[in-house]
Amino acid sequence: MKKNLVLTLLISISLMACKKQNGDVVLVKNVGFEGLSLGSSGYWNGADGSGKFTSNGVTFTNSFSSSYGSWDSFAYSQKADVINGSYTNQYSVFDAANGINKFAIYYPPFDGDAFASFAKDSVYKVTSINVCNSTYTALTIRNGDPSFAKKFGGASGNDKDYYKMTVIGFGAKGDSLKSVEFYLADYRFDDNTKDYIVNKWTNLDLSSLGKVNKITFRFSSTDNGSWGMNTPAYVCLDNLKYEVVIPGIR
């Protein structure tokens, strides 16, 4: 029996990236979404009322309103329509090369944060995550929306606009720790040819957050109105990596 347990452990370790550090074994776990089930629509938005989904030790919260057919917090999808810039296409990643890859989408609750969380009282070092714009957000930034949002750069192309995401780590006691900023669109350059909207999966280093129990995502933009930010507050997420330390024999 003992030999079988050891064999099982070795097989499990072999399926994950690992390294040695001060005599300990450090497993790098990858939180992807390929194992999650999708409906015929090609996305999951919480309409089943479950309120969450889980992948490789991380729980992603979700809130769905059956009255309005709307959701916030986290959903997941495999859609990659980079043409339709309307609200009806809020589940697509703005990366034409995405193929059939599944990914999570974050849209913040109106009155606060939602979290990707480890088990209660557990903390791990989160090392990186892949991020990309949603198509709805990207094309609203590029083209504007006559109902509520401006075209970034303005009519002249010289407006110093941006759409920024801040990733915030929290400790086991719920205390905010450190944060990492990333520009999902940046039009602040004097040379307009350098202006960009992130249109491919991009690896974001989160190692400076330290050991966290949960993370959330906040957004800011230069396009704001009476009700807050006009830029659609979405981001697509994949391959969240974190480290699990197995102590060595001292």
C-alpha positions as CSV (number, residue, x, y, z in Angstrom):
1,M,0.0,0.0,0.0
2,K,2.8,2.4,0.9
3,K,4.5,1.8,-2.4
4,N,1.3,2.5,-4.3
5,L,0.9,5.8,-2.4
6,V,4.5,6.8,-3.3
7,L,4.0,5.8,-6.9
8,T,0.8,7.9,-7.1
9,L,2.6,10.9,-5.6
10,L,5.4,10.6,-8.1
11,I,3.0,10.3,-11.0
12,S,1.1,13.4,-9.8
13,I,4.3,15.4,-9.5
14,S,5.4,14.3,-13.0
15,L,2.3,15.9,-14.4
16,M,3.2,19.3,-13.0
17,A,6.2,21.5,-13.4
18,C,8.4,21.2,-10.4
19,K,11.7,22.5,-9.0
20,K,13.8,22.2,-5.9
21,Q,14.3,25.1,-3.5
22,N,16.3,24.8,-0.3
23,G,15.7,21.1,-0.2
24,D,11.9,21.4,-0.7
25,V,10.0,20.4,-3.8
26,V,8.1,23.3,-5.4
27,L,5.2,22.3,-7.6
28,V,3.9,24.9,-10.1
29,K,0.2,24.3,-10.6
30,N,-1.6,25.7,-13.7
31,V,-5.2,26.8,-13.4
32,G,-6.7,26.4,-16.9
33,F,-10.3,25.8,-17.8
34,E,-10.2,23.0,-20.4
35,G,-11.8,20.5,-18.0
36,L,-14.9,22.6,-17.5
37,S,-18.1,21.8,-19.3
38,L,-19.7,24.3,-21.8
39,G,-23.2,24.4,-23.0
40,S,-24.2,24.6,-26.7
41,S,-23.8,28.4,-26.5
42,G,-20.0,28.1,-26.1
43,Y,-19.9,29.8,-22.7
44,W,-21.0,29.4,-19.0
45,N,-22.3,32.5,-17.2
46,G,-23.8,31.0,-14.0
47,A,-27.3,30.5,-15.3
48,D,-27.4,27.1,-13.5
49,G,-27.4,29.0,-10.2
50,S,-24.3,27.2,-8.9
51,G,-22.6,30.6,-8.0
52,K,-19.1,29.5,-8.7
53,F,-16.7,27.2,-10.6
54,T,-13.5,25.6,-9.5
55,S,-10.3,24.7,-11.4
56,N,-7.1,23.1,-9.9
57,G,-7.7,24.3,-6.3
58,V,-8.9,27.8,-7.2
59,T,-12.6,28.9,-6.8
60,F,-14.1,31.6,-9.0
61,T,-17.3,33.2,-7.8
62,N,-20.2,34.1,-10.0
63,S,-23.5,36.0,-9.6
64,F,-26.3,35.5,-12.1
65,S,-29.7,37.3,-12.2
66,S,-32.4,35.2,-13.6
67,S,-34.7,38.2,-13.6
68,Y,-32.4,40.1,-16.1
69,G,-30.4,37.2,-17.6
70,S,-27.3,39.1,-16.6
71,W,-24.1,38.0,-14.6
72,D,-21.1,39.5,-12.9
73,S,-17.8,38.3,-11.3
74,F,-16.5,35.3,-13.3
75,A,-17.7,33.3,-16.3
76,Y,-15.9,31.1,-18.8
77,S,-16.0,30.6,-22.5
78,Q,-14.2,29.4,-25.6
79,K,-15.5,32.0,-28.0
80,A,-13.1,34.1,-30.1
81,D,-15.3,36.3,-32.4
82,V,-13.1,39.4,-33.0
83,I,-15.6,41.1,-35.4
84,N,-18.7,41.7,-33.4
85,G,-18.2,44.6,-31.0
86,S,-21.6,44.7,-29.5
87,Y,-22.7,43.7,-25.9
88,T,-24.1,40.5,-27.4
89,N,-20.5,39.4,-27.9
90,Q,-19.3,39.8,-24.3
91,Y,-18.0,36.2,-24.1
92,S,-15.3,36.4,-26.8
93,V,-11.6,37.0,-26.3
94,F,-9.9,39.5,-28.7
95,D,-7.4,37.1,-30.0
96,A,-8.1,35.6,-33.4
97,A,-5.6,32.8,-32.8
98,N,-7.4,31.5,-29.7
99,G,-9.0,28.5,-31.5
100,I,-11.0,26.4,-29.1
101,N,-9.1,27.3,-25.9
102,K,-11.3,27.8,-22.9
103,F,-10.7,30.8,-20.6
104,A,-12.3,32.8,-17.8
105,I,-13.9,36.2,-18.1
106,Y,-14.0,38.7,-15.3
107,Y,-16.7,41.5,-15.0
108,P,-16.7,43.2,-11.6
109,P,-19.9,43.4,-9.4
110,F,-21.4,46.9,-9.4
111,D,-20.8,47.4,-5.7
112,G,-17.4,45.7,-5.0
113,D,-15.0,42.9,-5.9
114,A,-15.2,39.3,-6.7
115,F,-12.4,36.8,-6.1
116,A,-10.4,33.9,-7.4
117,S,-9.7,32.2,-4.1
118,F,-7.7,29.3,-2.5
119,A,-9.2,27.3,0.4
120,K,-9.8,29.2,3.6
121,D,-6.6,30.1,5.5
122,S,-4.4,28.8,2.7
123,V,-1.8,31.0,1.0
124,Y,0.3,30.4,-2.1
125,K,2.7,32.3,-4.2
126,V,0.9,33.2,-7.5
127,T,3.5,33.6,-10.2
128,S,1.7,34.6,-13.4
129,I,-1.5,34.7,-15.4
130,N,-2.3,35.1,-19.1
131,V,-4.6,38.1,-19.9
132,C,-6.3,39.5,-23.0
133,N,-9.0,42.0,-23.8
134,S,-12.5,40.9,-24.5
135,T,-13.7,41.7,-28.0
136,Y,-16.6,43.8,-26.7
137,T,-14.1,46.0,-24.7
138,A,-11.5,46.2,-27.4
139,L,-13.8,47.2,-30.2
140,T,-15.5,49.8,-28.0
141,I,-12.1,51.3,-27.3
142,R,-11.1,51.2,-31.0
143,N,-14.4,52.4,-32.5
144,G,-16.3,54.1,-29.7
145,D,-20.0,53.6,-29.0
146,P,-22.4,56.4,-29.9
147,S,-24.6,55.5,-26.9
148,F,-22.0,55.8,-24.1
149,A,-18.3,55.4,-24.9
150,K,-15.7,57.5,-26.7
151,K,-13.3,56.3,-29.4
152,F,-9.9,56.2,-27.7
153,G,-7.6,59.0,-29.0
154,G,-10.6,61.1,-29.8
155,A,-11.3,62.7,-33.2
156,S,-7.7,63.8,-33.6
157,G,-6.2,60.6,-32.3
158,N,-4.2,62.6,-29.8
159,D,-6.2,62.2,-26.6
160,K,-4.1,60.4,-24.0
161,D,-6.5,57.6,-23.2
162,Y,-5.9,54.3,-21.4
163,Y,-7.7,51.3,-20.0
164,K,-5.8,49.8,-17.0
165,M,-6.2,46.7,-14.9
166,T,-4.9,46.3,-11.4
167,V,-4.5,42.8,-9.9
168,I,-4.7,42.9,-6.1
169,G,-3.6,40.1,-3.8
170,F,-5.2,39.5,-0.3
171,G,-3.9,37.6,2.7
172,A,-5.6,34.8,4.7
173,K,-7.1,37.5,7.0
174,G,-8.7,39.4,4.1
175,D,-6.1,42.1,4.2
176,S,-5.0,43.7,0.9
177,L,-1.3,43.0,0.2
178,K,0.3,44.2,-3.0
179,S,-0.9,45.0,-6.5
180,V,0.3,44.7,-10.1
181,E,-0.8,47.1,-12.8
182,F,-1.2,46.3,-16.5
183,Y,-2.4,48.5,-19.4
184,L,-5.0,46.6,-21.6
185,A,-5.0,49.6,-23.9
186,D,-2.7,52.6,-23.9
187,Y,-3.0,55.7,-26.1
188,R,-0.8,58.0,-24.1
189,F,2.1,58.1,-26.5
190,D,3.1,61.3,-28.4
191,D,3.7,59.0,-31.4
192,N,0.2,57.7,-32.2
193,T,1.6,54.7,-34.0
194,K,2.6,53.3,-30.6
195,D,-0.9,53.3,-29.3
196,Y,-2.2,49.8,-28.7
197,I,-5.0,47.6,-27.6
198,V,-3.9,44.2,-26.2
199,N,-5.0,41.7,-28.9
200,K,-3.3,38.5,-27.9
201,W,-2.8,36.4,-24.8
202,T,-0.1,38.1,-22.8
203,N,1.7,36.6,-19.8
204,L,1.6,38.9,-16.7
205,D,4.1,38.4,-13.9
206,L,2.4,38.3,-10.5
207,S,5.2,37.1,-8.4
208,S,5.5,40.4,-6.6
209,L,2.2,39.8,-4.9
210,G,3.8,37.4,-2.6
211,K,1.8,34.6,-0.9
212,V,-2.0,35.3,-1.2
213,N,-5.3,33.7,-0.3
214,K,-7.2,35.4,-3.1
215,I,-6.9,37.9,-5.9
216,T,-9.2,40.3,-7.6
217,F,-9.1,42.7,-10.6
218,R,-10.0,46.3,-10.7
219,F,-10.2,48.6,-13.7
220,S,-9.7,52.3,-14.5
221,S,-10.1,54.3,-17.7
222,T,-9.8,57.9,-19.0
223,D,-13.4,57.5,-20.4
224,N,-15.8,58.1,-17.5
225,G,-19.3,59.5,-17.0
226,S,-21.8,60.2,-14.3
227,W,-22.3,56.5,-13.6
228,G,-18.6,55.7,-13.5
229,M,-16.3,54.1,-16.2
230,N,-17.7,54.0,-19.7
231,T,-15.2,51.5,-21.0
232,P,-16.7,48.0,-20.7
233,A,-15.0,46.5,-17.7
234,Y,-14.0,43.0,-18.9
235,V,-10.8,41.0,-19.0
236,C,-10.1,37.5,-20.3
237,L,-7.9,35.2,-18.1
238,D,-6.1,31.9,-18.5
239,N,-3.3,29.8,-17.1
240,L,-3.1,31.2,-13.6
241,K,0.1,29.7,-12.1
242,Y,0.9,29.2,-8.4
243,E,3.4,27.3,-6.3
244,V,2.8,24.6,-3.8
245,V,5.8,23.8,-1.6
246,I,6.3,20.2,-0.4
247,P,8.8,20.3,2.5
248,G,11.9,18.1,2.2
249,I,13.3,15.9,4.9
250,R,15.3,18.1,7.3
